[in-house]
């Protein structure tokens, strides 16, 4: 059997999945805020390398090229390709969306297809595994909404710009999205209060206060660099409406958290309705959910009155790895897609 390591090089996290044949053996997710310096990527790579050996093939996808540490996306693709080429051995390929896998020497010619193509890898695996579905992946920063049917990815957009226009990419994430980017006014204590345009809190605080956050999904510092507790998250939420946590009871802050969660849900719901209005899918096509934000996506599926398939159901893997596979969906998908090439 060939051992393949799939890599998803994000701007905030480095994810990897090791497959032996068609079975996923191990998954990694390491914080890697590239915008703060490429040394973070080096550290994440070193951590993963310390725990893996005997890899025959590497398959790489990325979104980190979008980081503003690079002057342009082609520059980012070239630089990240060079980083991995220098550090990896064996067969190395890059995922270029509909163009499939390309060699590292062809990265420059395919930079536009390689850039931010990780969503396509996950959707392609879903398309190969299920007759038709609406594929949803909610990560820390964004949500992908992609119809798949008849073995094909039915996305209308491919670039970030086109996907934003088509409703297939929503810049709402499970943990990292600042609350000022979620809603401009929120209900609180019977009134509608404007939200401060300050990065005082993020969606991780919301998920923590309402009780659905797995701390393994929140790998970055809080907005104020303070502790990640429910009390601390309440303090950060209170600042968003110009208050201190002591000025209201715990229940009031939980209601405020639910208000932000609902506002975010509406953004994603509206985009899903836009995609579904194209009538590419039948009314009974299920939703395939992936990413850290699966709790949110399951609620969305209920609103859409559709059944749910967990992305990990598409894999042969140990039961205790299901959550990890969903967190690193593109990396896990790549490992299997690369294996299917033979």
C-alpha positions as CSV (number, residue, x, y, z in Angstrom):
1,X,0.0,0.0,0.0
2,X,1.1,3.6,-0.7
3,X,1.2,5.9,2.3
4,X,-0.1,9.4,1.2
5,X,0.0,12.6,3.3
6,X,-2.6,15.2,2.3
7,X,-1.8,18.8,3.2
8,X,-4.1,21.8,3.6
9,X,-2.0,24.9,4.0
10,X,-4.3,27.5,5.4
11,X,-3.6,31.1,6.4
12,X,-4.4,30.3,10.1
13,X,-3.9,26.5,10.4
14,X,-1.8,23.8,8.8
15,X,-3.7,20.5,8.5
16,X,-2.5,17.1,7.3
17,X,-4.0,13.6,7.0
18,X,-2.1,10.4,6.5
19,X,-3.7,7.6,4.5
20,X,-2.6,4.0,3.9
21,X,-4.4,3.0,0.8
22,X,-8.0,4.2,1.3
23,X,-7.9,4.2,5.1
24,X,-7.1,7.4,7.0
25,X,-4.7,6.6,9.9
26,X,-4.0,10.0,11.5
27,X,-4.9,13.7,11.2
28,X,-3.1,16.8,12.4
29,X,-4.2,20.4,12.9
30,X,-1.7,22.9,14.0
31,X,-2.0,26.7,14.4
32,X,-0.1,28.5,11.7
33,X,-0.9,32.2,11.4
34,X,1.1,32.9,8.2
35,X,0.2,36.6,8.2
36,X,2.3,36.9,11.4
37,X,5.4,35.3,9.7
38,X,6.3,32.2,7.9
39,X,8.2,30.9,11.0
40,X,4.8,29.8,12.2
41,X,4.4,27.6,9.2
42,X,7.9,26.2,9.8
43,X,7.0,25.4,13.4
44,X,3.7,23.7,12.4
45,X,5.6,21.6,9.8
46,X,8.2,20.6,12.3
47,X,5.5,19.4,14.7
48,X,3.8,17.2,12.1
49,X,7.1,15.9,10.8
50,X,8.1,14.8,14.3
51,X,5.1,12.5,14.4
52,X,5.0,11.0,10.9
53,X,7.4,8.8,8.9
54,X,7.4,6.5,5.9
55,X,5.4,8.7,3.5
56,X,5.5,7.8,-0.2
57,X,3.5,10.6,-1.6
58,X,2.4,14.2,-0.7
59,X,-0.6,16.0,-2.0
60,X,-0.9,19.7,-1.2
61,X,-3.8,22.2,-1.4
62,X,-3.7,25.7,0.0
63,X,-5.5,28.9,0.9
64,X,-2.6,30.5,2.7
65,X,-1.5,32.2,-0.5
66,X,-4.2,34.7,0.2
67,X,-2.3,35.9,3.3
68,X,-1.3,39.6,3.1
69,X,2.3,38.6,3.9
70,X,2.4,38.0,0.1
71,X,2.1,40.7,-2.5
72,X,-0.2,38.6,-4.6
73,X,-1.8,35.2,-4.7
74,X,0.6,33.9,-7.5
75,X,3.5,35.0,-5.3
76,X,1.9,33.1,-2.4
77,X,1.5,30.0,-4.4
78,X,5.1,30.1,-5.6
79,X,6.5,30.7,-2.1
80,X,4.4,28.0,-0.4
81,X,5.2,25.6,-3.1
82,X,8.9,26.3,-2.6
83,X,8.6,25.8,1.2
84,X,7.1,22.4,0.8
85,X,9.3,21.3,-2.1
86,X,12.4,22.1,0.1
87,X,11.1,20.2,3.1
88,X,9.3,17.2,1.6
89,X,10.7,14.1,-0.2
90,X,9.1,11.6,-2.4
91,X,6.3,12.2,-4.9
92,X,4.9,15.7,-4.4
93,X,1.9,17.2,-6.3
94,X,-0.4,20.2,-6.0
95,X,-4.1,20.2,-6.3
96,X,-5.4,22.5,-9.0
97,X,-9.2,22.0,-8.7
98,X,-10.9,20.8,-11.9
99,X,-7.4,20.5,-13.5
100,X,-6.5,17.8,-11.0
101,X,-3.1,17.2,-9.7
102,X,-0.1,19.1,-11.1
103,X,3.7,18.8,-10.4
104,X,5.5,21.4,-8.4
105,X,7.4,22.5,-11.5
106,X,4.1,23.5,-13.1
107,X,2.9,25.5,-10.1
108,X,3.5,28.8,-11.8
109,X,1.5,27.9,-14.9
110,X,-1.4,26.7,-12.7
111,X,-1.2,29.3,-9.9
112,X,-4.8,30.5,-10.5
113,X,-6.2,27.0,-10.2
114,X,-4.1,26.1,-7.2
115,X,-5.0,29.2,-5.2
116,X,-7.7,28.5,-2.7
117,X,-8.8,25.2,-4.2
118,X,-9.1,23.2,-1.0
119,X,-12.9,23.4,-1.0
120,X,-12.9,21.6,-4.4
121,X,-11.0,18.6,-3.0
122,X,-13.5,18.0,-0.3
123,X,-16.5,18.5,-2.7
124,X,-14.9,16.2,-5.3
125,X,-14.6,13.4,-2.7
126,X,-18.3,14.0,-1.7
127,X,-19.3,13.9,-5.4
128,X,-17.5,10.6,-5.9
129,X,-19.2,9.1,-2.8
130,X,-22.8,10.2,-2.9
131,X,-25.3,10.6,-5.8
132,X,-26.3,14.2,-5.0
133,X,-25.9,16.5,-2.0
134,X,-25.3,20.1,-0.9
135,X,-21.7,20.0,0.5
136,X,-21.2,22.4,3.4
137,X,-17.8,23.0,5.2
138,X,-17.7,25.5,8.0
139,X,-14.2,26.2,9.1
140,X,-12.7,28.7,11.5
141,X,-13.0,31.6,9.0
142,X,-15.3,30.7,6.1
143,X,-18.1,28.5,5.0
144,X,-18.2,26.6,1.6
145,X,-21.6,25.8,0.0
146,X,-21.2,23.5,-3.0
147,X,-23.8,21.4,-4.8
148,X,-22.6,18.0,-6.1
149,X,-24.4,15.5,-8.3
150,X,-23.7,12.7,-10.8
151,X,-20.1,12.5,-9.7
152,X,-19.4,16.1,-10.5
153,X,-18.8,19.3,-8.5
154,X,-21.6,21.7,-9.6
155,X,-20.0,24.9,-8.4
156,X,-20.5,27.9,-10.7
157,X,-17.6,29.9,-9.2
158,X,-14.0,28.9,-8.8
159,X,-12.1,32.0,-7.8
160,X,-12.7,33.5,-4.4
161,X,-14.4,36.5,-6.1
162,X,-16.7,34.4,-8.2
163,X,-17.6,32.1,-5.3
164,X,-18.5,35.1,-3.2
165,X,-20.8,36.4,-5.9
166,X,-22.4,32.9,-6.4
167,X,-23.1,32.4,-2.7
168,X,-20.7,29.4,-2.6
169,X,-18.2,31.1,-0.3
170,X,-19.4,32.9,2.9
171,X,-16.9,34.8,5.0
172,X,-18.4,33.5,8.3
173,X,-16.5,31.0,10.3
174,X,-17.0,29.0,13.5
175,X,-14.4,30.6,15.7
176,X,-12.2,33.3,14.1
177,X,-14.9,35.7,12.6
178,X,-14.9,39.0,14.6
179,X,-18.4,39.8,15.9
180,X,-18.3,43.2,14.3
181,X,-18.4,41.3,10.9
182,X,-21.5,39.3,12.0
183,X,-24.1,41.9,12.8
184,X,-24.5,45.7,13.1
185,X,-27.3,45.7,15.6
186,X,-28.3,43.0,18.2
187,X,-31.3,42.6,20.6
188,X,-30.3,43.0,24.2
189,X,-32.6,43.4,27.3
190,X,-35.5,44.4,25.1
191,X,-33.7,46.9,23.0
192,X,-31.7,47.0,19.7
193,X,-28.1,48.0,20.3
194,X,-25.6,48.9,17.7
195,X,-22.5,46.7,17.7
196,X,-19.1,48.4,18.2
197,X,-16.8,48.2,15.2
198,X,-14.0,46.9,17.4
199,X,-12.3,43.5,17.5
200,X,-13.3,42.9,21.1
201,X,-14.7,39.4,20.6
202,X,-15.0,36.6,18.0
203,X,-17.4,33.7,17.2
204,X,-15.4,31.4,19.5
205,X,-16.7,33.5,22.4
206,X,-20.2,33.0,21.2
207,X,-19.9,29.2,20.8
208,X,-18.2,29.0,24.2
209,X,-21.0,30.9,26.0
210,X,-23.8,29.0,24.4
211,X,-22.0,25.7,25.2
212,X,-21.2,24.1,21.9
213,X,-17.5,24.9,21.5
214,X,-15.0,22.1,21.5
215,X,-11.8,23.9,22.7
216,X,-9.8,21.8,20.2
217,X,-11.4,24.0,17.5
218,X,-10.1,27.3,19.1
219,X,-6.4,27.3,18.6
220,X,-5.7,31.0,18.3
221,X,-5.5,33.7,21.0
222,X,-8.7,35.5,22.2
223,X,-9.2,39.0,20.9
224,X,-7.8,40.4,24.2
225,X,-5.1,37.7,24.5
226,X,-6.7,36.7,27.8
227,X,-8.0,33.4,29.1
228,X,-10.5,31.3,27.2
229,X,-13.2,30.7,29.8
230,X,-16.9,31.3,29.8
231,X,-16.4,34.3,32.2
232,X,-13.8,35.8,29.9
233,X,-15.9,35.3,26.9
234,X,-18.8,37.1,28.6
235,X,-16.5,40.0,29.3
236,X,-15.5,40.1,25.6
237,X,-19.2,39.9,24.5
238,X,-20.2,42.7,26.8
239,X,-17.6,45.0,25.3
240,X,-19.2,44.6,21.9
241,X,-22.3,46.5,23.1
242,X,-20.3,49.0,25.3
243,X,-20.8,47.3,28.6
244,X,-19.0,45.3,31.3
245,X,-20.1,41.8,32.1
246,X,-21.0,42.8,35.7
247,X,-23.8,45.1,34.4
248,X,-26.0,42.2,33.5
249,X,-26.6,38.6,34.6
250,X,-25.1,35.5,33.0
251,X,-28.4,34.8,31.2
252,X,-28.4,38.1,29.5
253,X,-24.9,37.4,28.0
254,X,-26.1,34.0,26.9
255,X,-29.0,35.6,25.1
256,X,-26.6,38.0,23.4
257,X,-24.4,35.1,22.3
258,X,-27.5,33.4,20.8
259,X,-28.3,36.7,19.0
260,X,-24.9,36.7,17.3
261,X,-25.2,32.9,16.5
262,X,-28.6,33.5,14.9
263,X,-27.2,36.5,12.9
264,X,-24.4,34.4,11.5
265,X,-26.7,31.5,10.7
266,X,-28.8,33.9,8.6
267,X,-25.8,34.9,6.5
268,X,-25.1,31.2,5.8
269,X,-28.8,30.3,5.3
270,X,-29.3,33.1,2.8
271,X,-26.3,31.9,0.8
272,X,-27.5,28.3,0.9
273,X,-30.9,29.4,-0.4
274,X,-29.2,31.4,-3.2
275,X,-27.3,28.2,-4.3
276,X,-30.3,26.0,-3.9
277,X,-32.5,28.4,-6.0
278,X,-30.5,27.3,-9.1
279,X,-32.4,24.0,-8.8
280,X,-29.3,21.9,-9.4
281,X,-30.4,19.5,-6.7
282,X,-33.6,17.6,-5.9
283,X,-35.6,18.6,-2.9
284,X,-34.6,15.4,-1.0
285,X,-30.8,15.7,-1.6
286,X,-29.1,15.6,1.8
287,X,-26.5,18.0,3.2
288,X,-23.0,16.7,3.7
289,X,-21.5,18.6,6.7
290,X,-17.8,19.1,7.4
291,X,-15.6,21.4,9.4
292,X,-15.4,22.5,13.0
293,X,-18.8,24.2,12.5
294,X,-20.8,21.1,12.0
295,X,-23.1,21.9,15.0
296,X,-24.1,25.1,13.1
297,X,-24.5,23.2,9.8
298,X,-26.7,20.6,11.3
299,X,-29.1,23.3,12.5
300,X,-28.9,24.8,9.0
301,X,-29.8,21.4,7.5
302,X,-32.9,21.3,9.7
303,X,-34.0,24.7,8.5
304,X,-33.5,23.5,4.9
305,X,-35.6,20.4,5.8
306,X,-32.8,18.1,4.5
307,X,-31.2,15.0,5.8
308,X,-27.6,15.1,7.1
309,X,-24.6,13.0,6.1
310,X,-21.4,13.5,8.2
311,X,-18.3,14.0,6.0
312,X,-16.5,11.4,8.1
313,X,-19.1,8.8,6.9
314,X,-17.4,8.9,3.6
315,X,-14.2,7.5,5.1
316,X,-12.8,4.2,6.3
317,X,-11.3,5.4,9.6
318,X,-11.2,4.6,13.4
319,X,-14.3,5.9,15.1
320,X,-12.3,8.3,17.4
321,X,-11.0,10.1,14.3
322,X,-14.3,11.2,12.9
323,X,-14.2,14.7,14.3
324,X,-10.5,15.1,13.3
325,X,-11.3,14.1,9.7
326,X,-14.1,16.7,9.6
327,X,-11.9,19.4,10.9
328,X,-9.3,18.7,8.2
329,X,-11.7,17.8,5.4
330,X,-9.6,19.0,2.5
331,X,-6.4,17.3,3.7
332,X,-8.3,14.0,4.3
333,X,-10.0,14.3,0.9
334,X,-6.7,14.9,-0.8
335,X,-5.1,11.9,0.7
336,X,-7.8,9.7,-0.8
337,X,-8.0,11.5,-4.1
338,X,-4.3,11.2,-4.6
339,X,-4.5,7.5,-3.7
340,X,-7.2,7.0,-6.3
341,X,-4.8,8.2,-9.0
342,X,-2.8,5.0,-8.6
